[in-house]
């Protein structure tokens, strides 16, 4: 059962409750997964749900199972492989976010921010 007083402060909920559950289970249920999606970009929740459900329609998995499978695979494969060892999960997220932003900036600089195209 959700403690609505904790959920009101979504950032604390995510970094305390969800963080603990993710470390314990190595996956997230749909509620926690979409709490992160909404916290990061509320406008993307329907699009992400559609993509999760669209993948392999033969296997009529519900959203809960798909979120668990996705986050489990992310935990095991991508995060562990893409970031330096010894970082906690929050710092791994920061590392990946920083890496993504730095790569995007490098591409923008390489293309001169497309200012010559206009």
C-alpha positions in Angstrom: 0.0 0.0 0.0 1.3 3.4 -0.9 1.9 6.0 1.8 0.4 9.0 0.2 2.2 11.4 2.5 5.5 10.0 1.3 4.3 9.9 -2.3 3.4 13.6 -2.1 7.2 14.3 -2.0 7.9 12.3 -5.1 11.7 12.9 -5.1 12.0 11.5 -1.5 9.7 8.6 -2.4 11.9 7.8 -5.4 15.3 8.1 -3.7 14.3 6.4 -0.5 11.5 3.8 -1.1 11.9 3.0 -4.8 15.7 3.0 -4.4 15.5 0.4 -1.6 13.0 -1.8 -3.5 15.1 -1.7 -6.6 18.2 -2.7 -4.7 16.3 -5.5 -3.0 14.4 -6.8 -6.1 16.7 -5.7 -9.0 13.5 -4.7 -10.8 10.6 -2.2 -10.5 6.9 -2.7 -10.7 4.7 -0.5 -13.0 3.8 2.0 -10.3 7.4 2.7 -9.3 8.6 2.6 -13.0 6.0 5.1 -14.1 6.6 7.3 -11.0 10.1 7.7 -12.3 8.9 8.4 -15.9 6.4 11.0 -14.6 9.1 12.6 -12.4 11.5 12.8 -15.4 9.0 13.7 -18.1 5.3 13.5 -17.4 4.4 14.0 -21.1 6.1 10.7 -22.0 4.1 8.3 -19.8 1.5 7.3 -22.5 4.1 7.0 -25.2 6.3 4.7 -23.0 3.3 2.6 -22.0 2.3 2.2 -25.6 5.8 1.1 -26.6 6.1 -1.4 -23.7 2.7 -2.9 -24.6 3.3 -2.8 -28.4 6.5 -5.0 -28.2 5.6 -8.6 -28.9 1.8 -8.4 -28.9 1.6 -12.2 -29.1 2.8 -12.5 -25.5 -0.1 -10.6 -23.9 2.0 -9.6 -20.8 0.5 -7.0 -18.7 2.3 -3.7 -18.0 3.5 -4.8 -14.6 5.3 -7.8 -16.0 6.8 -5.8 -18.8 8.1 -3.1 -16.4 9.7 -5.7 -14.2 11.3 -7.5 -17.1 12.6 -4.2 -18.6 14.1 -2.9 -15.3 15.6 -6.3 -14.5 17.4 -6.4 -17.8 18.6 -2.8 -17.4 19.9 -3.6 -14.0 21.7 -6.7 -15.1 23.1 -5.7 -18.5 23.3 -2.1 -19.5 23.9 -0.2 -16.2 26.5 -2.6 -15.0 28.3 -2.6 -18.3 28.2 1.1 -19.2 29.4 2.7 -16.0 32.5 2.4 -13.9 32.4 -0.1 -11.1 32.1 1.1 -7.5 29.3 3.7 -8.1 26.1 3.5 -6.2 22.9 3.4 -8.3 22.2 7.2 -8.0 25.8 8.0 -9.2 25.3 5.4 -12.0 22.3 7.4 -13.1 24.2 10.7 -12.9 27.1 9.2 -14.8 24.8 8.0 -17.6 22.9 11.3 -17.7 26.2 13.3 -17.8 27.6 11.0 -20.5 24.5 11.5 -22.6 24.6 15.2 -22.2 28.3 15.4 -23.0 27.9 13.3 -26.1 25.0 15.4 -27.3 27.0 18.6 -26.8 30.0 17.1 -28.7 27.7 16.3 -31.6 26.1 19.8 -31.5 29.6 21.4 -31.6 30.7 19.1 -34.4 27.6 20.2 -36.4 28.1 23.9 -35.3 24.6 23.7 -33.6 23.2 23.6 -37.2 23.4 27.4 -37.4 24.9 27.2 -40.9 21.8 25.3 -42.1 19.5 28.3 -41.6 
